[in-house]
Amino acid sequence: MTTAPNPIQLQKHLKGIDYPATKSELLDAARQQGADQETIRALESMPDREYDGPNAVSQAITRR
């Protein structure tokens, strides 16, 4: 099991995303922003649904 990425770094990698956003959209944005593998794995582990904002993403990652 990996640790959750730093919330500030996570949001840096999701800069420019328009919410609500799907898991797929979040992953695409993170990859385009050069997110590290820890961040990508954390996003991949989230439930496949729509997220209404940065707090929802952070909560989904910390609850996995």
C-alpha positions as CSV (number, residue, x, y, z in Angstrom):
1,M,0.0,0.0,0.0
2,T,1.3,3.4,-0.9
3,T,0.9,6.6,1.1
4,A,-1.4,9.4,0.0
5,P,0.3,12.1,-2.0
6,N,0.7,15.5,-0.4
7,P,-2.6,17.4,-0.9
8,I,-0.8,20.6,-2.1
9,Q,1.2,18.6,-4.7
10,L,-1.9,16.8,-5.7
11,Q,-3.8,20.0,-6.4
12,K,-0.7,21.3,-8.3
13,H,-1.0,18.4,-10.6
14,L,-4.7,19.0,-11.1
15,K,-4.3,22.7,-11.9
16,G,-6.7,23.9,-14.5
17,I,-9.2,21.1,-14.2
18,D,-12.9,22.1,-14.5
19,Y,-15.1,20.5,-11.9
20,P,-17.2,18.5,-11.8
21,A,-14.6,16.1,-13.3
22,T,-14.5,12.3,-13.8
23,K,-11.8,10.1,-12.6
24,S,-10.5,9.7,-16.1
25,E,-10.4,13.5,-16.6
26,L,-8.4,13.9,-13.4
27,L,-5.9,11.2,-14.4
28,D,-5.5,12.8,-17.8
29,A,-4.9,16.3,-16.2
30,A,-2.4,14.9,-13.7
31,R,-0.4,13.1,-16.4
32,Q,-0.3,16.3,-18.5
33,Q,1.0,18.2,-15.5
34,G,3.8,15.7,-15.0
35,A,2.4,14.0,-11.8
36,D,4.7,11.4,-10.2
37,Q,3.8,7.7,-10.0
38,E,2.6,8.0,-6.4
39,T,0.0,10.6,-7.4
40,I,-1.1,8.6,-10.5
41,R,-1.5,5.4,-8.4
42,A,-3.5,7.3,-5.8
43,L,-5.9,8.7,-8.5
44,E,-6.2,5.3,-10.1
45,S,-7.3,3.8,-6.8
46,M,-10.2,6.3,-6.4
47,P,-13.8,5.1,-7.2
48,D,-14.8,5.7,-10.8
49,R,-17.2,8.6,-10.4
50,E,-17.5,12.3,-10.9
51,Y,-15.8,14.6,-8.4
52,D,-17.3,18.0,-7.6
53,G,-14.1,19.7,-6.4
54,P,-10.6,19.4,-5.0
55,N,-11.8,18.5,-1.5
56,A,-13.8,15.5,-2.9
57,V,-10.6,14.3,-4.7
58,S,-8.5,14.6,-1.5
59,Q,-11.2,12.8,0.5
60,A,-11.4,10.0,-2.0
61,I,-7.7,9.4,-2.0
62,T,-7.4,9.4,1.8
63,R,-10.3,7.0,2.2
64,R,-9.0,4.3,-0.1
